[in-house]
Amino acid sequence: MANPSPGNSITLRVSAPSNFTVTSELAAAVAAAGAAVTALDVTESHHGSITVDITANTTDDAHADRVRDALEALEGVSVLHVSDRTFLMHLGGKLEVVPKVALRNRDDLSRAYTPGVARVCMAIAEDPSAARNLTVKRNTIAVVTDGTAVLGLGDIGPAAALPVMEGKAALFKQFANVDAWPVCLDTKDTEEIISIVKAIAPVYGGVNLEDIAAPRCFEIERRLREELDIPVFHDDQHGTAIVTLAALTNALKVVDKKIHDVKIVVAGVGAAGNAIIQLLIAQGATNIVACGRNGAVHRNEVHKDAHRAWLAEHTNPDNFDGTLHEAMNGADVFIGVSGPNIVGEEQVAAMAKNAIVFAMANPTPEVDPVIASRHAAVVATGRSDFPNQINNVLAFPGFFRGLLDAGVADISDEMLVAAAAAIANRVDASELNASYIIPSVFDPHVAGDVASAVAAAAAASNERTQS
């Protein structure tokens, strides 16, 4: 899994002798050190030397050091500076606030601020629902975290989680024109988190819960959905479930199997695993074995955690009580939302013919996708450097766009399934193959399709309620 990645991209400024072959020699040295050269620019040329900027993808900081050493080992070459392109992107943060209205003169100021703004304030005081039309509430999401379950990094705290939340907000804007803002809370207390989010809710049209550890995240989402009049969506649960269902829908088409016939093994029974299982059941899956650290969740033991108790009741029809590796024997589908390198080639080889493997742990999957592809018919990961990236960005921007456009607070399984179908349908039948079961995150139509599907599902639900 030690592949050079844009996430570890560096630019080295190098002084080198001026001759006709020096740029080729520099590129060859970087490549020989195992890095992937993505750009090479001669920035200055002097009588006896040139200055060259070499941009390359590496695997980690130690690899970047080896690349530097390889260049400096060349005769007459000196590395003047090394820049980490990822850190450069984050300098000063990734977000800013830009007014939507021009403030050019007293006339503008009198309407945007005092005295004119007082009339708008009073209109909202008389009719609080007017805030949706007259303030940022119409199009703004709070991205809320306590920093306890950040990516694959775990409990790193709210300040360290902020770059991720900034990125999330940027994705909302980029893909669905939804304004979002990071809300990183310096508390792990469930009641305090609920209280704070309720207190700030007047500003926002929805709440996206992010990177909050299980099982606390379940209670926080449930309570906020009950006690707020705006939609609350835990992306680690439902965003992951939507995209997983979309990918599985198309993968099953590739291998010509039906969801109600296949045996599905899910590794990981936290937030993502629970939501994936619930959505797969809603879509017709009948044989799911959920596995935690101690093996399969079954009915022969008492589960104090309500969510594991639910899993024991609604999955594992044969009441299998073995290990994850044993559960994979004869399985048609493996879905991993757990940790790195927990499955080997032997386990994938023991799966059913034309098996499907979704190894989604980041940054290191449950099984090396190259190894898995030796035996499985379809392989997907959460990484951008392999085919079939299962990425939540396919779901959450469009999903919230649909919720905001429809003006609804409740989120139903029908909306989640509709969103998954919209994503799956972006891959035309003529394009569908083992290496292309899910659209690109840069497909410009995905967010709009998801938004339309969610709004339509919300409208259908309202019609049923009224009738």
C-alpha positions as CSV (number, residue, x, y, z in Angstrom):
1,M,0.0,0.0,0.0
2,A,3.1,2.3,0.0
3,N,2.1,4.1,-3.2
4,P,3.1,7.7,-3.9
5,S,0.1,10.0,-3.4
6,P,-0.9,13.6,-4.1
7,G,-1.5,13.8,-0.3
8,N,2.2,13.6,0.1
9,S,3.2,15.9,-2.8
10,I,6.4,17.9,-2.5
11,T,8.2,20.6,-4.6
12,L,12.0,20.6,-4.4
13,R,13.8,23.7,-5.6
14,V,17.2,22.5,-6.9
15,S,20.3,24.2,-8.1
16,A,22.0,22.1,-10.8
17,P,24.8,22.4,-13.4
18,S,23.7,24.0,-16.7
19,N,23.9,21.3,-19.4
20,F,21.5,19.7,-21.9
21,T,20.9,16.5,-19.9
22,V,20.6,17.8,-16.4
23,T,16.7,17.9,-16.2
24,S,16.6,14.3,-17.4
25,E,19.1,13.3,-14.8
26,L,17.1,15.0,-12.1
27,A,13.8,13.4,-13.1
28,A,15.6,10.0,-13.3
29,A,17.0,10.4,-9.8
30,V,13.6,11.2,-8.3
31,A,12.0,8.3,-10.1
32,A,14.7,5.9,-9.0
33,A,13.9,7.0,-5.4
34,G,10.4,5.7,-5.9
35,A,8.6,9.0,-6.2
36,A,6.2,10.0,-9.1
37,V,7.3,13.1,-10.9
38,T,4.3,15.3,-11.8
39,A,6.0,18.5,-12.9
40,L,9.5,19.8,-13.7
41,D,10.0,23.6,-14.3
42,V,13.2,25.5,-15.0
43,T,12.6,28.7,-13.0
44,E,16.0,30.4,-13.5
45,S,18.9,30.0,-15.9
46,H,22.4,31.4,-15.1
47,H,25.9,31.2,-16.8
48,G,26.9,28.0,-15.0
49,S,23.8,26.7,-13.3
50,I,20.0,26.5,-13.5
51,T,17.3,26.4,-10.8
52,V,14.7,23.7,-11.2
53,D,11.4,23.1,-9.4
54,I,10.6,19.4,-9.3
55,T,7.2,18.4,-8.1
56,A,6.7,14.8,-7.1
57,N,4.3,12.5,-5.2
58,T,5.8,10.5,-2.3
59,T,4.5,8.1,0.3
60,D,5.4,9.9,3.5
61,D,7.9,12.3,5.1
62,A,10.7,9.7,5.3
63,H,10.2,9.1,1.6
64,A,10.5,12.8,0.8
65,D,13.8,12.8,2.7
66,R,15.1,10.0,0.6
67,V,14.1,11.8,-2.6
68,R,16.1,14.9,-1.4
69,D,19.1,12.7,-0.6
70,A,19.0,11.1,-4.0
71,L,19.1,14.5,-5.7
72,E,21.9,15.8,-3.5
73,A,23.9,12.7,-4.4
74,L,24.2,13.9,-7.9
75,E,27.4,15.8,-8.7
76,G,26.9,19.6,-8.5
77,V,23.3,19.4,-7.4
78,S,22.1,21.2,-4.3
79,V,18.5,21.1,-2.9
80,L,17.7,24.7,-1.9
81,H,14.3,24.1,-0.4
82,V,11.6,21.5,0.0
83,S,7.9,22.6,0.2
84,D,5.1,20.3,1.3
85,R,2.3,21.1,-1.1
86,T,-0.4,19.8,1.2
87,F,0.7,22.1,4.1
88,L,0.9,25.0,1.6
89,M,-2.7,24.5,0.7
90,H,-3.8,24.7,4.3
91,L,-1.9,27.9,5.2
92,G,-4.4,30.3,6.7
93,G,-7.2,27.8,6.4
94,K,-9.3,26.8,3.3
95,L,-12.4,29.0,3.9
96,E,-13.3,32.7,3.9
97,V,-16.5,34.7,4.3
98,V,-17.5,36.8,1.3
99,P,-20.5,39.1,1.3
100,K,-23.2,38.3,-1.3
101,V,-24.3,42.0,-1.5
102,A,-22.2,45.0,-2.5
103,L,-21.7,47.8,0.2
104,R,-20.7,50.7,-2.1
105,N,-22.4,53.7,-0.5
106,R,-24.7,55.0,2.3
107,D,-27.7,53.7,0.4
108,D,-26.4,50.1,0.4
109,L,-25.3,50.3,4.0
110,S,-28.7,51.7,5.2
111,R,-30.4,48.6,3.8
112,A,-27.9,46.0,4.6
113,Y,-27.3,47.3,8.1
114,T,-28.8,50.1,10.2
115,P,-31.4,51.4,10.1
116,G,-33.0,49.2,7.4
117,V,-32.0,45.9,8.9
118,A,-34.2,46.6,12.0
119,R,-37.3,46.1,9.8
120,V,-36.1,42.7,8.7
121,C,-35.3,41.7,12.3
122,M,-38.8,42.6,13.4
123,A,-40.3,40.6,10.5
124,I,-38.5,37.5,11.8
125,A,-39.4,38.3,15.4
126,E,-43.1,38.3,14.3
127,D,-42.7,35.2,12.2
128,P,-39.6,33.1,13.0
129,S,-40.1,30.9,9.9
130,A,-39.2,34.0,7.8
131,A,-35.5,33.5,8.9
132,R,-35.3,30.7,6.3
133,N,-35.9,33.3,3.5
134,L,-34.3,36.4,5.0
135,T,-31.0,35.0,6.4
136,V,-28.1,32.6,5.7
137,K,-30.3,29.9,7.3
138,R,-31.7,29.1,3.9
139,N,-28.5,27.7,2.6
140,T,-26.1,27.1,5.5
141,I,-25.0,23.9,7.2
142,A,-23.1,23.5,10.5
143,V,-20.4,20.8,10.2
144,V,-20.2,19.7,13.8
145,T,-17.5,17.5,15.4
146,D,-15.9,16.8,18.7
147,G,-12.8,15.4,17.0
148,T,-13.1,11.9,18.5
149,A,-13.2,9.8,15.3
150,V,-11.3,11.8,12.6
151,L,-10.6,9.9,9.4
152,G,-8.3,7.1,10.3
153,L,-6.6,9.2,13.0
154,G,-9.0,8.6,15.9
155,D,-9.5,10.9,18.9
156,I,-7.2,13.9,18.0
157,G,-9.4,16.6,19.4
158,P,-11.4,19.5,18.0
159,A,-8.5,21.8,16.9
160,A,-6.7,19.0,15.0
161,A,-10.1,18.1,13.4
162,L,-10.6,21.6,12.0
163,P,-8.7,21.1,8.7
164,V,-11.0,18.1,7.9
165,M,-14.1,20.2,8.8
166,E,-12.8,23.0,6.6
167,G,-12.4,20.5,3.8
168,K,-15.9,19.3,4.3
169,A,-17.3,22.8,4.1
170,A,-15.3,23.4,0.9
171,L,-16.8,20.3,-0.6
172,F,-20.3,21.4,0.2
173,K,-19.7,24.7,-1.6
174,Q,-17.8,23.2,-4.5
175,F,-20.2,20.4,-5.4
176,A,-23.7,21.7,-4.3
177,N,-23.3,25.4,-3.6
178,V,-24.2,24.8,0.0
179,D,-22.6,27.2,2.5
180,A,-21.1,25.3,5.4
181,W,-19.1,26.2,8.4
182,P,-16.9,24.1,10.8
183,V,-18.2,23.9,14.4
184,C,-15.5,22.0,16.4
185,L,-16.6,21.5,20.0
186,D,-14.2,21.2,22.9
187,T,-16.3,18.7,24.8
188,K,-17.0,14.9,24.6
189,D,-20.1,15.1,26.8
190,T,-23.1,13.9,25.0
191,E,-25.6,16.2,26.7
192,E,-23.3,19.2,26.3
193,I,-22.9,18.6,22.6
194,I,-26.6,18.3,22.2
195,S,-27.2,21.5,24.2
196,I,-24.6,23.5,22.2
197,V,-25.9,22.4,18.8
198,K,-29.5,23.2,19.8
199,A,-28.3,26.6,21.0
200,I,-26.6,27.5,17.7
201,A,-29.3,26.0,15.5
202,P,-31.1,29.3,14.7
203,V,-28.3,30.2,12.3
204,Y,-28.3,27.0,10.3
205,G,-30.6,25.2,7.9
206,G,-29.2,21.8,8.8
207,V,-26.6,20.0,10.8
208,N,-23.9,17.6,9.4
209,L,-22.5,15.6,12.3
210,E,-18.9,14.5,11.5
211,D,-16.2,12.3,13.0
212,I,-18.0,11.8,16.4
213,A,-17.1,8.4,17.9
214,A,-19.6,5.6,18.4
215,P,-21.7,4.9,20.3
216,R,-22.1,8.5,21.4
217,C,-22.8,9.6,17.9
218,F,-26.0,7.5,17.7
219,E,-27.6,9.2,20.8
220,I,-26.5,12.7,19.6
221,E,-28.1,12.2,16.2
222,R,-31.3,10.7,17.6
223,R,-31.8,13.4,20.1
224,L,-31.0,16.3,17.8
225,R,-33.4,14.9,15.2
226,E,-36.1,14.7,17.8
227,E,-35.5,18.2,19.3
228,L,-34.6,20.3,16.3
229,D,-36.8,21.5,13.3
230,I,-33.9,21.2,10.8
231,P,-32.4,18.1,9.2
232,V,-29.6,16.4,11.1
233,F,-27.4,14.0,9.1
234,H,-24.4,12.0,10.4
235,D,-22.3,11.7,7.4
236,D,-20.0,8.9,8.8
237,Q,-23.2,6.8,9.0
238,H,-25.6,7.7,6.3
239,G,-23.2,9.3,3.7
240,T,-21.1,6.1,3.8
241,A,-24.2,3.9,3.6
242,I,-25.6,5.7,0.6
243,V,-22.4,5.5,-1.5
244,T,-21.8,1.9,-0.4
245,L,-25.3,0.9,-1.5
246,A,-24.8,2.7,-4.8
247,A,-21.5,0.9,-5.4
248,L,-22.9,-2.5,-4.4
249,T,-26.0,-2.0,-6.6
250,N,-23.7,-1.7,-9.7
251,A,-21.2,-4.3,-8.5
252,L,-24.0,-6.9,-8.2
253,K,-25.0,-6.1,-11.8
254,V,-21.4,-6.8,-12.9
255,V,-21.4,-10.2,-11.3
256,D,-25.0,-10.9,-12.1
257,K,-26.2,-11.5,-8.5
258,K,-29.2,-10.2,-6.5
259,I,-28.9,-8.5,-3.2
260,H,-31.5,-10.8,-1.6
261,D,-29.5,-13.8,-2.6
262,V,-26.0,-12.9,-1.5
263,K,-24.1,-13.4,1.7
264,I,-22.6,-10.1,2.9
265,V,-19.9,-9.9,5.6
266,V,-19.4,-6.5,7.2
267,A,-16.3,-5.8,9.2
268,G,-16.9,-3.0,11.6
269,V,-19.9,-2.4,13.7
270,G,-19.4,1.3,14.5
271,A,-21.2,4.2,13.0
272,A,-20.6,3.4,9.4
273,G,-21.1,-0.4,9.8
274,N,-24.5,0.0,11.5
275,A,-25.8,2.5,8.9
276,I,-24.6,0.4,6.0
277,I,-26.3,-2.7,7.4
278,Q,-29.6,-0.9,8.1
279,L,-29.7,0.5,4.5
280,L,-28.8,-2.8,2.9
281,I,-31.6,-4.5,4.8
282,A,-34.0,-1.7,3.7
283,Q,-32.9,-2.5,0.1
284,G,-33.6,-6.2,0.5
285,A,-30.5,-7.9,1.9
286,T,-31.4,-11.0,3.9
287,N,-28.0,-12.6,4.8
288,I,-25.6,-10.2,6.5
289,V,-23.0,-11.2,9.1
290,A,-21.7,-8.2,11.1
291,C,-18.3,-8.7,12.6
292,G,-16.6,-6.7,15.3
293,R,-13.2,-7.2,17.0
294,N,-14.4,-10.4,18.7
295,G,-16.0,-11.9,15.6
296,A,-19.5,-12.2,14.4
297,V,-22.4,-10.5,16.3
298,H,-24.8,-13.2,17.2
299,R,-27.8,-14.0,19.5
300,N,-26.0,-16.3,21.9
301,E,-24.6,-13.4,24.0
302,V,-26.1,-10.4,25.8
303,H,-25.4,-7.1,24.1
304,K,-25.5,-4.1,26.4
305,D,-25.0,-1.8,23.5
306,A,-28.5,-1.2,21.9
307,H,-27.1,-1.0,18.4
308,R,-25.2,-4.3,18.7
309,A,-28.4,-5.8,20.2
310,W,-30.3,-4.6,17.1
311,L,-27.7,-6.1,14.8
312,A,-27.9,-9.5,16.6
313,E,-31.6,-9.5,16.2
314,H,-31.7,-8.4,12.5
315,T,-28.6,-10.0,11.0
316,N,-26.8,-13.3,10.9
317,P,-29.8,-15.6,10.2
318,D,-27.8,-18.7,10.8
319,N,-26.5,-17.3,14.2
320,F,-22.9,-17.9,13.1
321,D,-20.5,-17.3,16.1
322,G,-17.1,-17.6,14.5
323,T,-14.3,-15.1,13.5
324,L,-14.3,-12.6,10.7
325,H,-12.0,-14.9,8.7
326,E,-14.3,-17.8,9.1
327,A,-17.4,-15.7,8.2
328,M,-15.8,-14.9,4.9
329,N,-15.8,-18.5,3.7
330,G,-18.3,-18.6,0.8
331,A,-19.3,-15.0,1.2
332,D,-20.4,-13.1,-1.9
333,V,-19.6,-9.7,-0.6
334,F,-17.1,-8.3,1.9
335,I,-17.6,-4.7,3.2
336,G,-14.9,-3.3,5.4
337,V,-15.3,-0.2,7.5
338,S,-12.9,-1.1,10.2
339,G,-9.1,-1.0,10.1
340,P,-6.0,-1.7,8.1
341,N,-4.8,-5.2,7.0
342,I,-7.3,-7.3,8.9
343,V,-7.9,-9.6,5.9
344,G,-5.4,-11.6,3.8
345,E,-5.3,-13.2,0.4
346,E,-6.4,-16.5,1.9
347,Q,-9.7,-15.1,3.1
348,V,-10.5,-13.4,-0.2
349,A,-9.7,-16.6,-2.0
350,A,-12.1,-18.5,0.2
351,M,-15.0,-16.3,-0.8
352,A,-17.6,-17.3,-3.4
353,K,-17.0,-17.2,-7.1
354,N,-17.3,-13.7,-8.5
355,A,-16.9,-12.1,-5.1
356,I,-17.1,-8.4,-4.3
357,V,-14.7,-6.7,-1.9
358,F,-15.2,-3.2,-0.6
359,A,-12.1,-2.5,1.6
360,M,-12.9,1.1,2.7
361,A,-10.6,1.7,5.7
362,N,-8.5,4.9,5.1
363,P,-5.8,5.4,4.4
364,T,-4.9,1.7,4.5
365,P,-7.7,-0.7,3.5
366,E,-8.6,-3.9,5.2
367,V,-6.9,-5.8,2.4
368,D,-4.5,-4.7,-0.3
369,P,-6.7,-4.1,-3.3
370,V,-4.1,-5.5,-5.7
371,I,-4.0,-8.8,-3.7
372,A,-7.8,-8.8,-3.4
373,S,-8.2,-8.4,-7.2
374,R,-6.4,-11.7,-7.8
375,H,-9.5,-13.5,-6.5
376,A,-12.4,-11.1,-6.3
377,A,-14.3,-10.0,-9.4
378,V,-14.9,-6.5,-8.2
379,V,-12.7,-4.5,-5.7
380,A,-13.4,-1.0,-4.4
381,T,-11.6,1.1,-1.7
382,G,-12.0,4.6,-0.2
383,R,-8.8,5.7,-1.8
384,S,-8.5,8.0,-4.9
385,D,-5.5,6.1,-6.3
386,F,-7.3,2.9,-7.1
387,P,-10.4,2.3,-9.3
388,N,-13.9,2.4,-7.7
389,Q,-13.4,5.0,-5.0
390,I,-16.3,4.8,-2.5
391,N,-16.3,8.4,-1.3
392,N,-18.9,10.2,0.8
393,V,-18.5,13.4,-1.3
394,L,-20.7,11.6,-3.9
395,A,-23.6,11.8,-1.4
396,F,-23.6,14.5,1.3
397,P,-23.4,17.7,-0.8
398,G,-26.3,16.7,-3.0
399,F,-28.2,15.2,-0.2
400,F,-28.2,18.4,1.8
401,R,-28.9,20.4,-1.4
402,G,-32.1,18.3,-1.7
403,L,-33.0,18.7,1.9
404,L,-32.6,22.5,1.8
405,D,-34.4,22.9,-1.5
406,A,-37.3,20.8,-0.2
407,G,-37.4,22.6,3.2
408,V,-37.8,19.3,5.1
409,A,-36.4,18.3,8.5
410,D,-37.1,14.5,8.6
411,I,-34.7,12.1,6.9
412,S,-36.1,8.7,5.8
413,D,-34.7,5.5,4.5
414,E,-36.6,6.3,1.2
415,M,-34.4,9.4,0.8
416,L,-31.2,7.4,1.5
417,V,-32.2,4.7,-1.0
418,A,-33.2,7.3,-3.6
419,A,-29.8,9.1,-3.2
420,A,-28.0,5.8,-3.7
421,A,-30.0,5.0,-6.8
422,A,-29.2,8.4,-8.3
423,I,-25.5,7.9,-7.8
424,A,-25.6,4.3,-9.2
425,N,-27.5,5.5,-12.2
426,R,-24.8,8.0,-13.1
427,V,-22.9,4.9,-14.4
428,D,-24.5,4.0,-17.7
429,A,-25.1,0.3,-18.5
430,S,-22.8,0.7,-21.5
431,E,-20.0,1.9,-19.2
432,L,-20.4,-0.4,-16.3
433,N,-17.6,-2.9,-15.7
434,A,-15.5,-4.3,-12.8
435,S,-13.3,-1.2,-12.6
436,Y,-16.1,1.3,-13.0
437,I,-19.0,0.7,-10.7
438,I,-19.2,4.2,-9.1
439,P,-19.0,7.7,-10.8
440,S,-16.2,10.0,-10.3
441,V,-16.4,12.5,-7.4
442,F,-15.9,15.2,-10.1
443,D,-18.9,14.1,-12.2
444,P,-20.7,17.5,-12.4
445,H,-24.2,15.8,-12.5
446,V,-24.0,13.7,-9.3
447,A,-24.9,16.3,-6.8
448,G,-27.8,17.6,-8.8
449,D,-29.2,14.1,-9.4
450,V,-28.9,13.3,-5.7
451,A,-30.6,16.6,-4.8
452,S,-33.5,15.9,-7.2
453,A,-33.9,12.4,-5.9
454,V,-34.0,13.4,-2.3
455,A,-36.4,16.3,-2.9
456,A,-38.7,13.9,-4.9
457,A,-38.6,11.3,-2.1
458,A,-39.4,14.0,0.4
459,A,-42.4,15.2,-1.7
460,A,-43.7,11.7,-2.0
461,S,-43.4,11.2,1.7
462,N,-45.3,14.4,2.4
463,E,-48.1,13.3,-0.1
464,R,-48.5,10.0,1.8
465,T,-48.6,11.8,5.1
466,Q,-51.3,14.2,3.9
467,S,-53.4,11.5,2.4
